Amino acid sequence: MGVEVAVEGLTKSFGAQNIWRDVSLVLPRGEVSALLGPSGTGKSVFLKTIIGLLRPERGSCVVGGVDTASCSEHQLYEVRKLFGVLFQDGALFGSMNLFDNVAFPLREHTRKPESEVRRIVLEKMELVGLTGAESKLPGEISGGMRKRAGLARALVLDPEIILCDEPDSGLDPVRTAYLSQLLIDLNAQLDTTILIVTHNINLARTVPDNIGMLFRRELVMFGPRELMLTSEEPVLAQFLNGRRLGPIGMTEEKDQATLAAEQAQLRAVTDTLYGIAPQLDPSPGLPPRLAVRRRKDRVMSALHQFPIPTQRSVIASLDAADRTRYGIGAPA
Ligand SMILES: Nc1ncnc2c1ncn2[C@@H]1O[C@H](COP(=O)(O)OP(=O)(O)OP(=O)(O)O)[C@@H](O)[C@H]1O
């Protein structure tokens, strides 16, 4: 079914070090969102704050009617059952085989009989394409398989929200493409709200419905993919095009003179314009994603607020039935 996550004015520091401030965004129920940002901008800290592993100084994060920023430990324990988390390294126990790793949350948090545990574990392992690998140890399998095992484990409690911390890290482009497809397929099958933290431009361009970007301790932007992928906001455009020129530097900060020189250079060169890559569809045979219609309705109702290039790309993505539904004439 998927549950909405509503973040408002969230601010997090460790001692004197502010990580980000005043972050507000809504992860709409059942939609896939991605959070981008250079290394060290606090994306993992954001995921941990959403699930209440870290508490912010200010702001709220409301999930299923509970504010994970300020609720009691008991409420947190309950609300965490809504989440499945895929940690950066898969976080598998090295001494347990994949079956026991995936079964772990079920044995820890439920009193299900072993026969039921077995049924659920095998079902989730099939969902991520790991049937037959149940007895393997994490050290005996590839990084991609470890990610998928981590994902199966994140799914066993039937979460309403899945948080994936860099699911593509350490994977080659082909495995990343498979994993991207898997996330879309899971969303189609489960209608779960998904937040993916990633550095991968391809994944960011083809998987999420919504994209956000953290930079210099702030959420630069968060919005529908059409808005973000057509944005001329310098940080976003640099990141999504993988350019060296732009506000993001090796140390994250560039001085004003360097920035001005680069902007002049940027204007002088023909830019690499990728346009909007189409979003991945679920694999053949799977149901359509329920979030697609809900999202389209939302984006269309706000269309007039978007810049012209965004409006054009949204309209270009509509099929004939959509055009009738939203009262838009046939393309010229
Ligand atoms: N528990 C903690 N105590 C103190 N500082 C922390 C803690 N956790 C994270 N940090 C600091 O917060 C900052 C952001 O870390 P985080 O891991 O969230 O970045 P990130 O954007 O996920 O980076 P990457 O893309 O490299 O994974 C870092 O400077 C890190 O050292």
The ligand as an SDF file (V2000), in Angstrom:
LIG
                    3D

 31 33  0  0  0  0  0  0  0  0999 V2000
   27.2260    9.2350   14.4480 N   0  0  0  0  0  0  0  0  0  0  0  0
   27.9420   10.2730   13.9680 C   0  0  0  0  0  0  0  0  0  0  0  0
   28.6170   11.0830   14.7980 N   0  0  0  0  0  0  0  0  0  0  0  0
   29.3030   12.1540   14.3260 C   0  0  0  0  0  0  0  0  0  0  0  0
   29.3830   12.4950   13.0170 N   0  0  0  0  0  0  0  0  0  0  0  0
   28.7320   11.7130   12.1520 C   0  0  0  0  0  0  0  0  0  0  0  0
   27.9800   10.5650   12.5730 C   0  0  0  0  0  0  0  0  0  0  0  0
   27.4160    9.9790   11.4690 N   0  0  0  0  0  0  0  0  0  0  0  0
   27.8160   10.7340   10.4100 C   0  0  0  0  0  0  0  0  0  0  0  0
   28.5950   11.7600   10.8050 N   0  0  0  0  0  0  0  0  0  0  0  0
   29.1630   12.8120    9.9390 C   0  0  0  0  0  0  0  0  0  0  0  0
   28.1010   13.3360    9.1410 O   0  0  0  0  0  0  0  0  0  0  0  0
   28.5800   13.7020    7.8570 C   0  0  0  0  0  0  0  0  0  0  0  0
   27.6800   13.1050    6.7870 C   0  0  0  0  0  0  0  0  0  0  0  0
   27.8580   11.7000    6.7570 O   0  0  0  0  0  0  0  0  0  0  0  0
   26.9970   10.7240    5.8070 P   0  0  0  0  0  0  0  0  0  0  0  0
   27.5710    9.3540    5.9590 O   0  0  0  0  0  0  0  0  0  0  0  0
   25.5550   10.8980    6.1010 O   0  0  0  0  0  0  0  0  0  0  0  0
   27.3160   11.3270    4.3710 O   0  0  0  0  0  0  0  0  0  0  0  0
   26.8240   10.7720    2.9570 P   0  0  0  0  0  0  0  0  0  0  0  0
   26.2500   11.9220    2.2260 O   0  0  0  0  0  0  0  0  0  0  0  0
   25.9530    9.5720    3.1450 O   0  0  0  0  0  0  0  0  0  0  0  0
   28.2240   10.3540    2.3160 O   0  0  0  0  0  0  0  0  0  0  0  0
   28.5980    9.2130    1.2200 P   0  0  0  0  0  0  0  0  0  0  0  0
   27.9200    9.6170   -0.0560 O   0  0  0  0  0  0  0  0  0  0  0  0
   30.0860    9.3400    1.1310 O   0  0  0  0  0  0  0  0  0  0  0  0
   28.1290    7.8990    1.7760 O   0  0  0  0  0  0  0  0  0  0  0  0
   30.0280   13.2330    7.7950 C   0  0  0  0  0  0  0  0  0  0  0  0
   30.8610   14.3440    8.0230 O   0  0  0  0  0  0  0  0  0  0  0  0
   30.1400   12.2450    8.9200 C   0  0  0  0  0  0  0  0  0  0  0  0
   31.4440   12.2130    9.4420 O   0  0  0  0  0  0  0  0  0  0  0  0
  1  2  1  0
  2  3  1  0
  2  7  2  0
  3  4  2  0
  4  5  1  0
  5  6  2  0
  6  7  1  0
  6 10  1  0
  7  8  1  0
  8  9  2  0
  9 10  1  0
 10 11  1  0
 11 12  1  0
 11 30  1  0
 12 13  1  0
 13 14  1  0
 13 28  1  0
 14 15  1  0
 15 16  1  0
 16 17  2  0
 16 18  1  0
 16 19  1  0
 19 20  1  0
 20 21  2  0
 20 22  1  0
 20 23  1  0
 23 24  1  0
 24 25  2  0
 24 26  1  0
 24 27  1  0
 28 29  1  0
 28 30  1  0
 30 31  1  0
M  END
$$$$
